[in-house]
Amino acid sequence: MLWSAIKTRELANFAGEHLSEVADAAEAGITRIRTNDEHLPWSFLAHTGLELHPQTPQNL
């Protein structure tokens, strides 16, 4: 879902001359998604059907 969101916006019709330009554009897309809507990354995770379970600290 993340890749789909980036390739349809930041990387749409993008042909960088260097890999670093493509990496910069992808990073800009990740930043956009992370900062514009704090729920969007979690919705990507929910779409996968996976869950995150925080680990219990070993020393407790």
N, C-alpha and C positions, 0 to 999 in steps of 0.2 A: 504494500500500500504506500509506503514511503517513497519507494522508487517511482511508482506510478505518479504520485503527486509532484515529484521533482521533474520527471521527464516530460510531463505535459505542460510545464510552465517554464522553469529556468533552463531546461535543456531542449525545449522544443525548437527545432530548426537551428540548433547551435552547433557550429563547426569550429571549435577552437583550433588554433595552429599548434598549440602545445598542450600536453596532458595537464599541466598546472592550471591552464585556463578552464578546462573542463572540471577539474577538482574544485576550483574556486566557485564556479557556478553551482556545482552540486552542494558545496558547503553553504552557499547563500540560500539555497532551497531548504536545507535542513534548518538553518537559522530562522527562516521565514515561518516554517511549520512550528518550530519550538516556541517562538515568541508571539505569534499572532493568535494562537488559540491553544491554551495549555491542555485542553482535553483531546485535541486531535491526535497527538502521539499515542495516547491511551486507547483511542478508538481504533487505531491501527493494530495495537496489541490485541484488543478484544476481538477484532475481525479474524485473527489467527486461531482463536479458541484456546490459546495458551494462557496460563496464569502465572503471576509472579508471587512467590512465597518467600518473604524475608527469612534469612537464616537466623536461628537462635544462637546468640554468642556462646562459644565453647566454654567460657569460664563461669557460667552461671550454674 
